[in-house]
Amino acid sequence: MEISSLESERTTTRDYIAFHALLHPSDIAVIDGGHEYTFENFNRHLDRFILALQSFDLEVGQSVAIEWKSLYLHWLLVLAFETLGVKTFTFTKDQIAKYRSVFTDMTLILCTEDAVPDGASRVHLITQNWVDEVEAQEPKLDFRGPVLKPDSALRIHHSSGTTGEAKRISRTVQE
């Protein structure tokens, strides 16, 4: 990606990471569990996950629930789906019962074997073998995700607010 291309198109989080990978490749982008990931590595890994997630054949606007297992892997998954225009919802294993109704609305759930929600219609297991396969791919460097409208939803959050009942909150491109 050329730095000048950022001026003429909508800037995404992926563009931000690529921009920093070009300008400051050895600067630290993410620290997770004592491991430091440079912008260059983060950008390269993100491109590989974008390529891998395209194989799920999800359409813009569909929703994916992603189990939180590690900061770095989670960011790669969330940002790769964001680039593809797919909404994401984050959960942990101990929140499955709390968000049971959310999972029925998800097109896909990515989780470990011990965190598959009951009634999930489409699940992809996050295994070390799968992550290793993704990391072994050569990404397409010229991939450009769909152009999303400012009001397109990208993330789904939940809050019980003051009522104690879970409420779904969509975060859009412009937010």
N, C-alpha and C positions, 0 to 999 in steps of 0.2 A: 504494500500500500504506500502510495506517495503521500507525503505530508500535505501537499497542495490539494489533494482530493478531499480532505476534510473540510475545506472552505466551501465547496460547492454542493455537498450532500448533507443530509441530516446526520448529525454525529451521534453514534451509539456508544455504549460502554465499551464494546469491542474496539471501536475506533480510538477511544481514549487510551486503552491498553496498547494498541498497535502504535499509536503516536509516541507514547513513552518508551516503547520497545525500540523505536527508531532513534529517538533522541538520547535516551539514557538506558541502554540495554542492560547494564550491569547493576542498576539501582534496584533496591529491594521493593517488590510489589506487595508480597504477602509473606507473613511469618505464621506458620502453623506448627504447633508442637515442637518448636525449636528448629524446624526446617525453614530456611530462607529461600524464597522463590523470586528470581529476578523478573523484571518486566519482559525480557527476551524469552525466558522460559514460560512465563505465564501466558504470553501471547501465543507461543508455539503450541502449548498444551490446549489452550482455548480453541485454536483452529482445529486441532485434532478432535476435540469433543464436538464441535459444530459438525464436522464431517460425519462422525459416528452417529450423532443424534438424528441426522437427516434420514438414516435408514429406518427410523420408526414411522416415516411417512405421515407425520402430523401436519395438520393444516394450521394456518395463521388463526389465532384466536382459540384454539383448543387448549385444554388445561392438563397440567401434569403435576402430580404430587411427588415431592422428593424428600426422602428421609435424610435428615441431618446426621451425618456420621463424622465428618471432618470438615473443617473450615475450607481448606483449599479445594477439595473435591466438590464440595457443595457450591462454591463460587464458580467453578468450571461448568457445572451442570446448569446452574441458574442463568449464567451469562450466555451460555451456548443456546439454551432455549429462548432467551430474550432475543438473541440475534435472529433466530428463526421465527420470531413473532408468536411464540407459544407461552401462555400464561403459566406461572409456577406457584405452587403452594408448598411451604416447608413444614415438615412435622418431625417429631422425634418418636421413638418407639413408645415411650410412656404417654404420648398424646393420642394414640390411636382411638381409644374409646371416646375421648372427648370430641374428636372430629369425625366420628363414624359417618355422619351424614354428608360430609364434604367428599369423602372418597367415592361415593356413588356418582358424583358429578364429574369425576376426573376421567379423561381419555386414557391416561396411562399413569401408573404408579411405579416409581423407581425406589427400591428399598432392598434391604438385606433380607435373607431368608426368614429370619425370626421376627420380621416387622411387617409381614404382609397383612393388610387389613382384611377382615372378613368381608366377603361379597365383592372384592375388587374384581373388575371385569378384565383388565389387561395390566399385567405386572411384568416388569423387567427387573431381574435381580441384580443388585450391585455386588459384584464379586471382585476379588483381586485379579482373577483371570480376565474378566471383562475389561477392567481398567488397564491392565497390561496390553490387551489387544488394541484398545483405543490408542494408547501411547505409541504403539508400533506402527500406526498408519502414517502415511505422508499426506498432510493436509493440502487442500486446494487453496493456493494463495490468493486467487482472484475471486473467491466466493463473496457475494454481496447478498445480504439478507433482504427480506421484503421491506418496502417502504411502508412504515406504519403511520397512521394518523395520530395526532397528538392525544386524542381521547381513547386510543386503543389500550385495552387493559393488558398489563404484563405480569403483574404479581397479585396474588390473592392473600390477604391477611385476615386474621380473625381477632376479634376483641369481644370481651364480655361486657365492656363498658360499665355502666352503673346498674344494669338490670340483672347481671349474672348469666344472661343467655348469650350464647355465641352468635356474633354477627359477622357476616362476610363483608370485607372491604376490598374493593379492587383498586389497585394503584395503576395509573396510566403512564403512557410514555412521557407526557409533559410533567408529571409529578416527580 
